[in-house]
Amino acid sequence: MIEALRLTVNGDTQEIGVPSHYTLLEALRYVLGYTGSKQGCDKGDCGACTVLLDGQPALSCILPVQEAIDREVTTVEGLAGPDGPHPLQDAFDLTGAAQCGFCTPGILMSAASLLQRNQSPSNHEIREALSGNLCRCTGYTKIFDAVEIAARALRENRPAAEVVRA
């Protein structure tokens, strides 16, 4: 059965028709074309599908799409602003934190949520915030470094590249 739903994704409200059994991830990827969120484990274990739901990380692969109605969904495509990439995106690029890139969107969204709440997170707080995101390519060191650089860039209102050079 197809349901008509209204979703707000990255600030844009859209009406869509989706099968009633769809998850938020399926609606985002296969109906709306937001392919940044990755379909990994389909069990909520890897975090590759992480989006923000009203500013909080949510595993979109296990979230029924109906639960996103009347809520703000932010995907990795909505992370950058009109002035360019988010400091997290710049920091990931500058530090080489993204390897194959499959996990990167989910990690970026979890980190973005953390930095919205706390622009001075400790290393422990960063590790805790990213604990639901798995990366098979790295040892996480560059990822944690990138989040620290982005946090400093946000605190100091400077580009991440300036923070790295400092």
Backbone hydrogen bonds in HBPLUS format (Angstrom, degrees):
<---DONOR---> <-ACCEPTOR-->    atom                        ^
c    i                          cat <-CA-CA->   ^        H-A-AA   ^      H-
h    n   atom  resd res      DA  || num        DHA   H-A  angle D-A-AA Bond
n    s   type  num  typ     dist DA aas  dist angle  dist       angle   num
A0020-SER N   A0001-MET O   2.88 MM  19  5.91 150.8  1.97 172.7 175.3     1
A0003-GLU N   A0018-VAL O   2.66 MM  15  5.33 171.4  1.67 153.1 152.8     2
A0018-VAL N   A0003-GLU O   2.86 MM  15  5.33 155.5  1.92 150.3 154.6     3
A0005-LEU N   A0016-ILE O   2.79 MM  11  5.40 163.1  1.82 159.6 165.6     4
A0016-ILE N   A0005-LEU O   2.81 MM  11  5.40 158.9  1.86 155.0 162.4     5
A0007-LEU N   A0014-GLN O   2.88 MM   7  5.47 157.4  1.93 163.1 163.2     6
A0014-GLN N   A0007-LEU O   2.78 MM   7  5.47 161.5  1.82 158.2 163.1     7
A0073-VAL N   A0008-THR O   2.92 MM  65  6.06 167.4  1.94 161.2 164.5     8
A0009-VAL N   A0012-ASP O   2.88 MM   3  5.35 153.3  1.96 153.3 146.1     9
A0012-ASP N   A0009-VAL O   3.02 MM   3  5.35 167.5  2.03 119.6 120.8    10
A0010-ASN N   A0073-VAL O   2.77 MM  63  6.17 164.5  1.79 165.3 169.5    11
A0022-TYR N   A0019-PRO O   3.06 MM   3  5.64 170.4  2.07 124.6 126.5    12
A0065-VAL N   A0022-TYR O   3.17 MM  43  6.04 178.2  2.17 138.8 138.2    13
A0027-ALA N   A0023-THR O   3.09 MM   4  6.42 160.3  2.13 150.7 155.8    14
A0024-LEU N   A0063-LEU O   2.74 MM  39  5.73 150.4  1.83 169.9 179.7    15
A0028-LEU N   A0024-LEU O   2.85 MM   4  6.08 162.5  1.89 156.4 161.5    16
A0025-LEU N   A0060-SER O   2.95 MM  35  4.77 156.3  2.01 129.3 121.9    17
A0029-ARG N   A0025-LEU O   2.87 MM   4  6.02 176.1  1.87 159.9 160.8    18
A0030-TYR N   A0026-GLU O   2.83 MM   4  5.48 151.7  1.91 141.0 149.7    19
A0031-VAL N   A0027-ALA O   3.19 MM   4  4.99 142.8  2.34 118.2 125.7    20
A0032-LEU N   A0027-ALA O   2.96 MM   5  6.29 154.6  2.03 162.7 171.0    21
A0034-TYR N   A0028-LEU O   2.79 MM   6  5.20 150.0  1.88 149.2 143.0    22
A0038-LYS N   A0048-ALA O   3.11 MM  10  5.19 150.4  2.20 134.4 126.2    23
A0134-LEU N   A0046-CYS O   2.81 MM  88  5.07 163.9  1.84 149.7 148.5    24
A0050-THR N   A0047-GLY O   3.14 MM   3  5.35 166.2  2.16 116.9 117.6    25
A0051-VAL N   A0058-ALA O   3.03 MM   7  5.45 158.6  2.07 152.1 157.9    26
A0058-ALA N   A0051-VAL O   2.76 MM   7  5.45 145.7  1.87 161.7 165.8    27
A0052-LEU N   A0074-THR O   2.91 MM  22  4.95 173.6  1.92 149.8 151.8    28
A0074-THR N   A0052-LEU O   2.83 MM  22  4.95 157.4  1.88 143.8 148.8    29
A0053-LEU N   A0056-GLN O   2.75 MM   3  5.20 163.1  1.78 148.3 149.6    30
A0056-GLN N   A0053-LEU O   3.15 MM   3  5.20 167.5  2.16 108.4 111.3    31
A0054-ASP N   A0072-GLU O   2.74 MM  18  4.95 171.1  1.75 152.8 154.6    32
A0062-ILE N   A0059-LEU O   3.30 MM   3  6.06 162.0  2.33 118.8 123.3    33
A0067-GLU N   A0064-PRO O   2.90 MM   3  5.71 154.5  1.96 124.9 131.4    34
A0068-ALA N   A0065-VAL O   3.00 MM   3  5.59 165.6  2.02 119.1 123.7    35
A0069-ILE N   A0066-GLN O   3.28 MM   3  5.57 166.2  2.30 109.1 113.2    36
A0071-ARG N   A0068-ALA O   3.20 MM   3  5.32 139.4  2.37 134.7 126.7    37
A0078-GLY N   A0075-THR O   2.87 MM   3  5.33 148.8  1.96 111.9 121.5    38
A0079-LEU N   A0076-VAL O   3.17 MM   3  5.11 166.4  2.19 105.0 108.6    39
A0081-GLY N   A0084-GLY O   2.94 MM   3  5.39 149.8  2.03 167.9 158.1    40
A0084-GLY N   A0081-GLY O   3.05 MM   3  5.39 165.8  2.07 113.8 118.1    41
A0089-GLN N   A0086-HIS O   2.86 MM   3  5.25 118.0  2.26 109.9 125.1    42
A0090-ASP N   A0086-HIS O   3.09 MM   4  6.51 159.9  2.13 157.0 163.1    43
A0091-ALA N   A0087-PRO O   2.84 MM   4  5.97 162.6  1.87 148.5 153.7    44
A0092-PHE N   A0088-LEU O   2.87 MM   4  6.06 157.0  1.92 151.1 156.9    45
A0093-ASP N   A0089-GLN O   3.11 MM   4  6.30 155.9  2.17 143.7 150.1    46
A0094-LEU N   A0090-ASP O   2.84 MM   4  6.09 164.6  1.87 156.0 160.4    47
A0095-THR N   A0091-ALA O   2.98 MM   4  6.02 150.3  2.07 146.8 153.0    48
A0096-GLY N   A0092-PHE O   3.08 MM   4  5.83 122.4  2.43 135.6 147.3    49
A0097-ALA N   A0092-PHE O   2.98 MM   5  4.78 144.1  2.12 139.3 145.1    50
A0107-ILE N   A0103-CYS O   3.11 MM   4  6.30 161.1  2.14 155.5 161.3    51
A0108-LEU N   A0104-THR O   2.81 MM   4  5.95 166.1  1.83 162.0 165.7    52
A0109-MET N   A0105-PRO O   3.05 MM   4  6.26 155.7  2.11 146.1 152.1    53
A0110-SER N   A0106-GLY O   3.02 MM   4  6.26 158.9  2.06 147.6 153.1    54
A0111-ALA N   A0107-ILE O   2.87 MM   4  6.02 163.6  1.90 154.6 159.5    55
A0112-ALA N   A0108-LEU O   2.78 MM   4  5.92 150.7  1.87 144.3 153.1    56
A0113-SER N   A0109-MET O   3.09 MM   4  6.25 156.3  2.15 144.1 149.1    57
A0114-LEU N   A0110-SER O   3.15 MM   4  6.45 158.2  2.20 143.7 149.4    58
A0115-LEU N   A0111-ALA O   2.91 MM   4  6.20 164.7  1.94 155.2 158.5    59
A0116-GLN N   A0112-ALA O   2.94 MM   4  6.12 132.9  2.16 142.0 154.2    60
A0116-GLN N   A0113-SER O   3.26 MM   3  5.14 132.6  2.50  92.8 105.5    61
A0117-ARG N   A0113-SER O   3.30 MM   4  6.58 145.4  2.43 143.3 151.0    62
A0117-ARG N   A0114-LEU O   3.04 MM   3  5.33 127.9  2.32 102.4 115.5    63
A0118-ASN N   A0114-LEU O   2.77 MM   4  5.90 148.1  1.87 150.3 161.3    64
A0126-ILE N   A0122-SER O   2.98 MM   4  6.32 153.3  2.05 151.7 159.0    65
A0127-ARG N   A0123-ASN O   2.95 MM   4  6.19 166.4  1.97 152.2 155.7    66
A0128-GLU N   A0124-HIS O   2.88 MM   4  6.10 155.9  1.94 149.1 156.1    67
A0129-ALA N   A0125-GLU O   2.93 MM   4  6.05 159.9  1.97 144.3 149.6    68
A0130-LEU N   A0126-ILE O   3.03 MM   4  6.23 145.0  2.16 149.0 158.0    69
A0131-SER N   A0128-GLU O   3.22 MM   3  5.06 162.7  2.25 101.7 106.6    70
A0133-ASN N   A0130-LEU O   3.00 MM   3  5.46 164.1  2.02 122.9 124.8    71
A0143-ILE N   A0140-TYR O   3.05 MM   3  5.05 118.1  2.45  97.4 113.5    72
A0144-PHE N   A0140-TYR O   2.94 MM   4  6.21 166.0  1.96 165.8 167.8    73
A0145-ASP N   A0141-THR O   2.91 MM   4  6.15 159.0  1.96 150.1 156.7    74
A0146-ALA N   A0142-LYS O   2.88 MM   4  6.00 154.7  1.94 141.5 148.1    75
A0147-VAL N   A0143-ILE O   3.07 MM   4  6.40 155.2  2.13 151.2 157.1    76
A0148-GLU N   A0144-PHE O   3.05 MM   4  6.32 158.1  2.10 148.8 154.7    77
A0149-ILE N   A0145-ASP O   2.91 MM   4  6.20 156.2  1.97 152.4 159.1    78
A0150-ALA N   A0146-ALA O   2.90 MM   4  6.11 162.3  1.93 149.8 154.7    79
A0151-ALA N   A0147-VAL O   2.89 MM   4  6.06 156.2  1.95 147.2 153.9    80
A0152-ARG N   A0148-GLU O   3.05 MM   4  6.28 159.4  2.09 145.2 150.4    81
A0153-ALA N   A0149-ILE O   2.87 MM   4  6.13 158.4  1.92 150.5 157.1    82
A0154-LEU N   A0150-ALA O   2.89 MM   4  6.12 158.3  1.94 151.3 156.3    83
A0155-ARG N   A0151-ALA O   2.90 MM   4  6.14 163.6  1.93 151.1 156.0    84
A0156-GLU N   A0152-ARG O   2.88 MM   4  5.99 161.7  1.91 153.8 158.3    85
A0157-ASN N   A0153-ALA O   2.81 MM   4  5.55 109.3  2.32 133.1 148.8    86
A0158-ARG N   A0153-ALA O   2.97 MM   5  4.90 154.6  2.04 136.7 144.0    87
A0157-ASN N   A0154-LEU O   3.31 MM   3  4.94 149.6  2.41  92.2 101.0    88
A0162-GLU N   A0159-PRO O   3.06 MM   3  5.48 130.8  2.31 107.5 119.3    89
A0163-VAL N   A0159-PRO O   3.33 MM   4  6.76 150.8  2.42 145.8 154.0    90
A0163-VAL N   A0160-ALA O   3.08 MM   3  5.04 117.5  2.49  94.3 109.8    91
A0164-VAL N   A0160-ALA O   2.97 MM   4  6.27 154.9  2.03 154.2 160.7    92
A0165-ARG N   A0161-ALA O   3.15 MM   4  6.34 154.5  2.22 141.2 147.3    93
A0166-ALA N   A0162-GLU O   3.07 MM   4  6.15 133.5  2.29 137.8 149.5    94
